[in-house]
Amino acid sequence: MSWAVSLRMLHMWCAVLACTLVLVRAEYWTKEDLEVHIQRLERERTELQGYFTHNKTEQGNWTIQQDKDAMLSTSLERMYAVSSEPATYYRNISSFFHGNWTGHDRTRKDAPWADRGDLAWTGNKTRMEIQLNTNPIEGSVNTSWLTGNLVLTSTSNDSDTTVMADVTLAGVLSQAKGHAYLIGLPDAGAENMDTRALFSMIPHADATLKNDTYTAVLNDITGRIGRVQRLVGKSVPMSTPMPEGHAVTNCTMHFYGQLMPVGPVTEKAAMDALEAELQHPTGIAMPSAPPLRMQLVGYSPRCDLVVDTPMLDGIGIGVFWAQTRWYAIGLLAILLVQLSIMARTTDRASTPSALAKLSGPTFFILTMYDAHVCLGHLIIASSLQDTVALPMYAIAFLSGILFLVFEYKMVVDIFRTQMQARPPPPPPPPPPVDQRMDTQISEDTDEYPWHRNVYDLGVSLLDSLREIPRVSVSLIFTAIVFFISTVMPVLIIYMLIPLLFSFWIPQIAHNIRWRTTGLSARAVIGMSLTRVYIPLYMFQTRHNLLFLEPSRIVWIPLAWLVLQMLVLLGQDAFGPLFFLPRDCIHSEKVWSWHPSCEELAALLQQDGDMESNTHMLHLGDCPICLMPNEWDAAEADTT
């Protein structure tokens, strides 16, 4: 099978895979549906205005019911203890928060169990990711309007199935005490966002906060009415299918938050100046920003659940994207170094003899590593803002050049050279005649017994597999890996981590087999150390791009990679077999390239009369200069 045929087979396989994808037929909002939404929002606005103007006719049946639960009250009292004294808090909490959460079942007899959905609210492994945006409220100085989203992840106690729920957040922030009040509506739920529920959370004794909340909620309802009105007459999908692993739940949450103080009240002016510099940098030297942390307590009146969190670590959105840009700049520099190393390695491996010293599986694993780097950053870039997306696109471009132009080409050249240098296989020997089997075959039929047919089938399959080029096998394997990474990403992570950090193992085995080394020490060190950058960033930086928790486990594969690098450097300096026991090195132990006269005489044929005088043995002519060899010269060579 030729290289062109292999490519055509790969293209055909990808086309068949694309044709088998399930197409989801989207349903769209009609004009009547959008008008119903507008009427509902207008009714909510009228009821809210009637409540604050004491107009019972406009207020209708809408009333405010405060959240009441014994565990909720105890948790809030304990959480609000930090704000009992005046202090300074962040005024702008446009940030990312992440941490763990714990669910408590407060089930009453009439609680709707079905509304809790598939999310394991009392699971043992939980994770919470929050993004908040702070917006000013017209005419308010001490209150801000908060919007954002929340992702709740949990694992059931009965199984290892992990599910997540996406929640939309809206609420207010009281800057004086650092209190946050948020309504959390599940994206897959059946209810609509009703921000008027904030009045069941805020303390009514604080008139300023109540009036500011009224202004913010009224503006929010009016803004949503305008957005829905602009959608009338347009084709808008009703909903998108939920991805695999996302739970459907109807538990609307009321989240109470408490920011941690960043200093005494006397430092308020300095903190305001620091926040202004963080939002609009001017280059003025400022002290480091204090840590941003928040604690949450959530309550669901519908599902009768209480959710609390330990202290959540936060980082400002501006600071986070600035750190992400530095990560991108560092990775771009790393990729330029890798391109330089691969260019020099390709120049050195320009002959068949140099390619024969390299291991194809090593460069294939490197190709898979950089291909996933390219694909991952391309996906991230497509979902980010422009200022951060451009460096991510540049990373995807350079990593694509690295694995397509250099590494994958090297894989093809190595396999092609090794296949061309391989001698043709000998003709298969005739099948052995089994006398016992011949006696079992009847004289009036030529059919073999069933086990002989199975044997012949197995032999034919093995012969067919030997005829498939390794390049075709690598192409099929690459397609399978990319398919699994799309369908089951968690499984591919557990499969790839041990593999991607063992890319030097095939080269070490190749050096041992062929008693040679094909990579320079500079290439080995550079290709090894540059590939620890991404794991160290992802698992040792607290606020990384994927919000992964720091873990010491990452040092295990990195130490394994460094050990492989040291073995390769030792092979280059001391020989391919330097770390093997002497008992395992048979050929090097027996053969001596500079034998003594006695050893040389023992290797030559001699008669019994010449045993006493070894100098009478004929050494023959030198195969290089064609001059006769003499024993005096042999003794001089050995000394």
Phi, psi and omega in degrees: 000125185278173179294319179296319178297322179296318178296319179296322177295321179295316179297320179294319180296318178294324179294318178296321179296320180293325181288339182272358179293142181278127179266125181265124179275116185278144173259144188243151175292136173268169179297322180295321178296317180293324178293326175297319178296319179297317178298320179296315180294321178294324177294319178297320179294319180295318179296321179294316179295322178294326179294318184278340176261005179059038177259101184296329180294314179287326181295325180065223182266003183283129178225168180254129178237117181291145176292127181229117176199137184296314179294322177298315180297318179295317180294320180292320178299318179290322182288320183283000181296332182288342182256018180290333178252148178300138181205177179255135181232163172297135176269331179245113180247039172289094192209172169253132175239145177209151181171197180254166178216159181230130178259141180237128182276117178248040192297130169258171186294327183262016180290135180283101182297325184294335182290339180290336174072208186268355182284131179280091185293334179248030179291164184268337179244111186232160179205142182227129177235125184234138169235124181239143174237133181258129180232141180289153175254130183301125178082005182246143179250326188252005182229141179233155177264130184248136171225159179165199180214161184222140176239118177258127180236137180208157177241132182293149177289333183274338181216173179264017181284126179254127179233160180223157179229131177267131185232134175267135185246146173205138182180196183230157178237122173271107188287337183294319181247359180072029180266134177241138178234119188230139171261127180248114180250119178299135181296329182266010182278172182267348182274166175253154179294125177232094184287352176296343178294348176298334181288345174274359183246320185286151176287124182287347177289338179271094184294323180297314179296323180294317180291320178294322178294322178299315179297317182293316181293320178298317177295324180294316180295318179297320178295322178291326175298317178296321180293320179292322179297326179288343179273349181295129181090000178250158178273106182240122178298140179292318181196161175252147181298138180290132177296162179295136181094358179262134184268153174255122181216150178249017183276095173287130187253146170249111184257128174253126182240151177226117175283147177278138179298146178253002179164174177291169184294339179289344181264016183296317181296317179295323179292323177296320178294322179294318179294323178296322178290325178293323181281323181227085185297134176239356180093003179287138178290123181230154176292164180295143180290137177292159181296143179257116182223151182210148176242142183237147169228123182245150180219134178246105178297329183288317184257357178056056180233148173237130180236129175230161183228154165286193180291124179270131177278136181233160176214136181299145182299319178296316178295320181297313181291330175295316177295324178296321177296322177295322175299318180295319179296318178297319180291326176297319177296320178298317181295324177296321176295317179296321177296320178295318180295316181292327177295318178292321178296321178295321178295321179291328182263049182265356181243156179300325180293324178287322178294329180293341179274354183256155181260124177296315178301328178299311181288335175292319177294320176298323177297316179296320180299307183287333176294320178290326174298316179297311183294318181296315180288332175292319177294318179296318182297326182290347182244012182247171177285166190298320185295333180258337183291325183298313175299325179292321175296322178296321177296315179298323180293312181293319178293328175295318176297320183298313185273337181271311186282324187253298191290312181292325175298322177295321178299313181297316181296320181294311181296322181293317179295318181292325178289324178290327180280347181286132179293152179297144182292144178292157178298143182295140179291156177296144182297139179294146179268118179268111183296324180291324179291324180295327180288337180276343180281129181289155183286337185261010177216155179251011183281143177274159172296163185298323182288333175289325176294320178296320179298314180297322178296318178296319178297319180293323178293318178297319177297322179293321179294325179293333181280346179282126179295152180294332179297318178295320178297319179294323178296315179296318179297320178298316179297320180295319181295317179294326178294316180294322179296334178277318185276315183233078185295327181293319179297320182292331178295313180294332179281324189275329184302310177294328183285315186291337178261015175238031186288344178273348181299313178300324180291323177296314178296323178295319178297320179293320184292316186258006175055046182206166175231133185247350182249141178285159180297324179297318180294319181296314181294315182294315181291335180279309186289330180288343181266008173263357184293310183294313178300321180294322178292317185288327188245001176235349174263127188292314181256072181271177187294329181259005179057039176277143179286140176301139183218138177281349181296335182297337180289341179292305177295329178291320176295322176298321178293318179296322177298318177298320179298317179295323177296318179295319177295322176294322177296323179289327183270321188244001180110153184297338185249024189292332185264000179272147176297152182296331180293338180273351183256083186287310186293317180290334180285323185276316189274135177242126183278348178227072184288154173282174181298320180294317178294323179292320178294325179292334180280336183271153176287138181211152177273168180295330181288338184264000184295328182284335183231099182286341182289349178278352179287143180272124182273345181085182181267155177288130182289351181261304183263354178063021176267151181292138177276144179235155182292330178295319178292324178295319178293326178292326180291328183277345182267000000 
